[in-house]
Amino acid sequence: MDLVIAAVAGVALLLAFAPFGWWWAAPGGVTLLALVTIGVRLRAGLGYGLVTGVVFFGPLLAWTNLHVGAAPWILLTLFQASYFALLGLGLAAVTPLVRKWPGLTAPVIALLWVAQEALRDRAPFGGFPWGRLAFSQAGAPAVHFAGWGGAPLVTFVVALAGGLLWHWRNKWADLSAIAVMLIGFLVPLSTPDGPTAVVAIVQGNVPRLGLEFNDQRRAVLDNHVRGTIELAAKVKVGQVKQPDLVIWPENASDIDPLLNADAAAVIDQAATAINAPILVGAVLRGPGENESRNAGIVWVPNKGAGDMYLKRHPVPFAEYLPMRKIVEPIVRAITNEAKLLRTDFVRGDVPGVLQVGPAKAGDVICFEVAYDDVVRDVVTHGAQLITVQTNNATFNEAEASQQLAMVRLRAVEHGRDSLMASTVGISGFVTADGQVHDATAFDTPAAVVRELHLGASTTLATRLGVWPEIVLTALAAAALVSAAVEGRRRRRSSE
């Protein structure tokens, strides 16, 4: 029966995330995992956590299975589930502590969730934060806490509600859990305090979804040029406002426009037509042999390429191979996709703050939006709005909706109007209150224009940075140590 409960916990967590978006199910998943792990042996806690993790991450990450085969998806699922196994182990380990002080049960459960995510977000190879509890709360009152303590505090609040539900026979505990999830409505949001700028997103689309988009790179570039010129025609007749800046997505030009004169010419044609600078998502060759760079380039009409941002957090096993000599034969055998292995993307080392027309844009490329430090860095370095350039052509709408939920949390966290520009969708604007505007359909060309407010002030979360997570993780470690000491004391007293 406990195995079934552990599996149901995974289902509840899954339903909290996009594309389902049943955010209120997240505390239930936390509760169910705690029910089957607190009070059991360590090995059982490990196993139940693994079951919950597999049931949760398998469907959540199913988009990784679309174009590279099942093996990478299975391996990633099992690896991410191993962190839930550690969480189950931790929940079992704190049993002596919560038996002595039952009132600590809910906060200890919440602390262990934050600690698990802190580890998973960083190790190995920079971590993989997909599936954090906080990312399930984009449309929930709890997201308001992001402005106070970032994603870790949101996770803590949701897990705290789940921990309170662990006392499900106590009506006051149940009412407290509901109050914790709803109290976010009372938390004030930060709003941008600067002037406005008219921003356009061009979603050019690709001829075919899948990994083959790399073989269609000129067609993809032409789609974004065409979409921008068509937008310029609408501006000319007064159908839409003249944009101050235009955002193209990641991979809009996989032909290096700094080396290819034809690519540069058509991009300049688009920028001249729209009469505004374009932030172009491009792949640049070099600097070394079999190396590339994932870049956002400011393209100024009649002047060409200006400042650029180089992606700081390339994705291991997708954009580069760690320990290539050892890993490459294994990956070839698993994926049977040699094209994935030709080049490594070289990471940049400077936050992506770019002057694009009147706005300082904080450029974040694709999965970087999941990493707290990457997004915070652009704001602390002066970004007035957050731009997420992404390419979802190799995935599906579920992945895009999960990514958009992260953009929503980041907008609230840093008090910045934001946007997501995708090759195929979903693209759209997100205001600082986390609300989505002008979202585009998936797998279709589109161009949307909106006036956004530029921000200069910072939220408490921006100022505190990683400290809330450090404090909460340290408290989780203290709880584990205290539980170990209490368990030893009990064993000695029973001898």
N, C-alpha and C positions, 0 to 999 in steps of 0.2 A: 504493500500500500504506500509506503514511504517513497518508493521509486516513482510511483504514479504522481504523488504530490510534487516531487522534485521536477518531473516533466511538465506538470501543469504550471509550475513556477516559471519555467522557460517560456511557455505559451503566453502567460500573462505579460511577461516582460516584452515579448515580441509584439503583442497587440498594442503596446504603449507607443511604439515607434511608427514613423511613416513607413508605408503608405496608409496604415490603419489609423494611427493617431489617437488611440484611446488612452490618453495620458494618465487617466485615473486608474488604469490597470497596473501601472508601475509599482505603487506601494504594495499591491496584492502579491506581485511576484517576489518582492523582498520578504514579505511575511511568510509565504509558503516555503521559501528556501530556509528561512530561519526556523520554521516549525520542524523541519526534518533534519536539521543539523545541530541545533543547540540541544545538548543533553545526550548526544550519541558519541561513540568512540571516534577518535581522530580519523581512522581509515574510512569509516562510514561517512563522516562529514566530507571527506575528500571525494568520495564516490558520488554522493548526492549533488555536490557542487558541479562535478563534471557533467552529470546528466542534465542539470539545468542549463549549463553552458552550451552543450551540444544542441539541445532543443531550441535554445534562443538564437545562437549565432548561425546555425545551419541555414534556416530560412532568411535571417536578416542579411546574410552575406551571399545569398544565392546568386546575386547579380555578378559575382566574380566567376561564376561557372558558365556564363553565356558563351564566351568566345575562346577560352583557353583550355577547356576540358574540366572534368570533375576533380581531378587530383589536386590542383592548387586550392580549390574551394574546400575540399575535405581537410587538407592539411591546415589551412588557415582557420577553419572552424575548430578543429581539435586544439590548435595552439591557443586560440582565444579562450576556448572553454577551459583550458588548463588553469587560467587565472581564476575562473569561477571555482575550480577545484580547490585552489589555495584559499579562496574566500570561504568555501564550505569547511575547510580544515580550520581556518581561523574562528569561525562561528562555533565549531565543536570545541575548540581549545578554550574559549572564554566561558565555558559552562560553569566552572567553579566560581568565577567572579559574579556572574549574574544570579547564581543560586544564593550567594551570600547577600547580594544587594540587587534584588529584582528590579528596583527602580532604575538601575543603570542599563537594563537590557536594551531599550530603544536607542539611546545614544551610542552604546557600544556597537550595535548592529550598523548604525549609520556611519560611525567612524571606520569600521572595517570595509564598508563599501567604498568610501573615499580612498582609503589606503590601497585597495585592490586596483582602483582606476588609476591612481597615481603611478603604480608600478606598471600597469599595462600600457599606459600612455607613453612610457619612456623606454621600455626594454622588450626585446633587444632591438638594435638598429634604429633607435629613435621611437620605438613603440607604434601602436596602432589604436587610436582612441575611439574608433567606431563602436557604437553601442553603449556609450556612457549614459547613465540614468538622466543626466541633465539634458541630453539631446532629445529625450522623449517629451520634454516639457515646453516646447516652443510655443504651443498654444494654450498653456496652462498658467494659472496664477503664480505658480512657483517660479516661473522664469523671471519674475520681477527681482528675485533674490540675486540674479546674475549681476546686477549693477552694484551689489554690496560685496560679493565675494566670488564672483565668477562662476564657472561651471562646477567647481568643487563644492561650493556652498549650495547650489541647486541640488546636486546629487545628495548632499547631506540631508537637506530638508525632505526630499522624497523618501530616502531610506529611513529617516526618522519617523515619518508617517507609517511606513511599513513596519518599523520596529514597534510602534505603539499598537498596531493591529495584532501583533504577536500576543498581546494580552486580550485576545478577542472575547474572552468571557467577561471582561470588565467594560461596562458601557461607557465609563468615563474615559477609558483609554481609547475606545472607538471614536468618541466625540472629539477627543484631543487630536486624533489622527486626521479627522476631517478638517478640524480647525487649522492644523499645520499646513494642509494642502490648499486651503482657501485664504489664509492670512496674507498671501502674496498680493491680493487685491489692495491691501492697505499700504503696501510698500510703494513709495513714489518712484516714478521713472525719471531719468534724466533726458532732457531734450536738447538738441543742438541749438546753440545760441548765436550762430553766425549768419551771414547772408545766404541767399539761395543761388543755386546753379541749375541750369536745365541740362539733364543728362539723358543720353540716348544709349540704348543697348541694341546691337545688331546681332541677331541669331541667324546665321546664314544657312544652317543645316548642312548635311552631307548626303552624297548620292546614295550611300548604303551604310546602315549601321554595322558595327563590328570592327574588328581589328583592321579590316581592309581600308578604313578611312585613310590610313597612311599611304595607300597606293593611289588615292584620289586627291592628293594634296593640292594640285593646281585647281581642281574643280571646287574644293572647299574654299580656297582663297578667292576664287572668282565669285562664289556664292556670297561671301561677305562684302566684296566690292560691289556686287550688283545690289545687295540689300541696302547698302549705304547710299548708293546713287538713287535708288528708288525712294529712300527716305528724304534725300535732298530735294527731289521733285515735289514731294508732299509739303516740305517746308516752303518751297518757292511759291506754291499756290495758297499757302496759309492754312493747310489742313492740320499741321502740327507746329509747335514752337521751334524756333531755331535753337538747336542744342549748343551749349557752351563746350561740351566735350562728348565724345563717343567712345563706348567701350566695346571692343571685340573680345571674343572668348579665347581661352587657351587653344592652341593649335589652329587658330584661324589662318595662319601662314606657316605651314611646315616647310615651305621653301624659304631658306634664309634670305631675308630681304637686304641684309647688309652685304651679301655676296652676289645675289642674283639681281641684275638690273631690271629684268622684266617684272619680277615680284615687287621691287621698289616702285616701279613706274605705276603699276595698277593700284598699289596702296596710296600713292600720292594722288592719283586720279580721284580716288574715293574721298580722301581728306580735302582736296580742293573743291570737290562737288558739294560736300556738306559744310565746307567753310568752318571747320572746327578740328582741333587735334583729336587723333584717334589713339587710344591705348590698344595696341595690337598684341595679341598673344602669338608668339612666334617661337619656332625651334631654330636655334643658331648652331652652326657647325663649329666644332672645336671646343676648347683651345688645342687639344691634343688629338692624336689619331684615335679613331673610334670613340670620340667624346662629343657630347652635345650639351646645349644649355637650353633650359626652358625659361623663356623670357617674356616680360611685358615691356614693350617699347612704345614710348611716346612719339607719335608720328605727326609732325607739324606740317600743315599745308604749305607747299612750295619750298619747304626747307628740308623735309625728310626726317630721318631718325634723330631723336634727341636722347633724353635720359632713358635708362632702362633698369628694370629689376630682374635679377636672376633668381629663380626659385631656390629657396634656402633649404627646403626639406623634401628632396626627391624621395619617391616611394621605393623602398627596397624590393627587389625581385620584379619590379615593374619598370622603373626608370633607371635602376642600376642593380648590379649584382654584387652584394657583399662577398668578400673572399672569393672572387671570381674563379680562380683556378680550381678551387675545391667544389664550389657550388654549381658552376656551369654544366658539367656533365650530368649532374643530378637533375637540374632544371630541364635540360634538353630531353632527358628520359621521361620526365613527368609531363611536360607540356607538348612535346613534339612540335614546338613553335620556334624555329631558329631565328625568326625575325625579331623576337623579343630580346635577343641576346647580342645584337651587333654592336651596340654602343652603350656607354654609361653616361647618364646625365650628371654633369659636374654641378655641385651646389654653389650658390652664391653665399656671400657673407655679410650683406648689408640689407637692413629692412627696406621693404618696398614702398618708400614714400616718394611719389613722383608728382611734379607739377604738371597737371594736365589742364590747360586753359586756366580758368580762375580758381581751380580747386587743387588742393593737395590730396591726391588719392592714395589711400593705403592699399597697395596691391597685394593680394593673397592669391596664390595659384592652386586651384583644385583642392586636394586633400589637406593642404596647409590650414584650411579653415578649422580643422578638427584640433589643431594644436594651440593651446593657450598662449604660449610664448610668442609664436609667430604673429598672431593677430594683435596681441598687446603691443608688441614692438613697433608696429606701424603707427599706433595711436600715440604712444609715448614719444615717438619721433616726429609728431606733428600732423599726422593724417587727419583731414577734415571729414572724410567719408571713407567707407571701406568698400573696395571693389574686389569681388571674387571672380576670377577668370577660370573657367573650367571647361572640360571636354567630356561629355557623358556619352559620346557616340559608341564607346566600347562597352557600355553598361545598359541600364534600362531606366524607366521612369521611377521605379522604386528607389534606386540609388540616388537619382537626382533629387527626389523629394526628401530623402534623409539628409542630403547635403544642404538643401535649402533650410531645413530645420536648424542646422548649425549656424547658418547665416543669421537667422532670426535671433538665436541666443546671443550671438556676438554683437548684434545691433543694440540689444538691451544692455549687455555687459559693459559696453564702452560708450553708450549714449551717442551713437553715430548712425545717421542714415547710411544704408548699405545697399548693395545690389549683388546679384549673381548673373553673370553672362555666360551662357553655355552655347556650344556649337549647335546642339540639337534640342535644348531645353532640359530642364525648366530654367528659363531666365525670368528675372523680375526684380522689382525694387522692394526693399524692406526698410520701413521707417524705424526710428529709434525706439518705438514702443513695441517692436517685434511683429508688426502687421505687414502682410505681403500685399503688394499692389502691382497690377498689370502683369500678372504671371502669364507666361506664354505656354502654348500647348507643346507637347513632346513630339519630336521628329517632324518638325514643320518650320519653314522659314518665317521669321517675324522680326519686327523692329518696334520697340516701345520707347516712349519719351516721357519723362516726368521731372518736375521741379523738386529738387532735394535741398534740404537745409545743411549747411556746412557747420561743423562743430569745432569748438576750440577748448571748452572746459573738459575736465576728466571726471569720471565716476570714482567712487570709493574703490571699486574692484580694479580699475585701471591703476590707481595709485598703490594699492596693496600688492598687486601682482601675485606672485606665487605664495605669499605668506599664509593666506587662509588654508591652502592645501598643506603646507608644511606643518602648521599647528595641528590641523585635524589628523594628519598622518602620524605625527608624534604622539598624539593622544591615543590613537589606535595601537601604536607600539606599546605605550604604557599600559593599556588595558590588557594586552597579551602577556606582558611581563607580570602584571598583578595577578592575572588568572593562573599563571604558572606557579607563582609563589603560593597562592591560596590552595591550589591543587596539591602541592607538596605538603603544605601544613595539614591538610585534611588526611592525606595518606599517613603521615606520621602519627597523627592523633588517633587513627583507627588501628594502629599496630599494637 
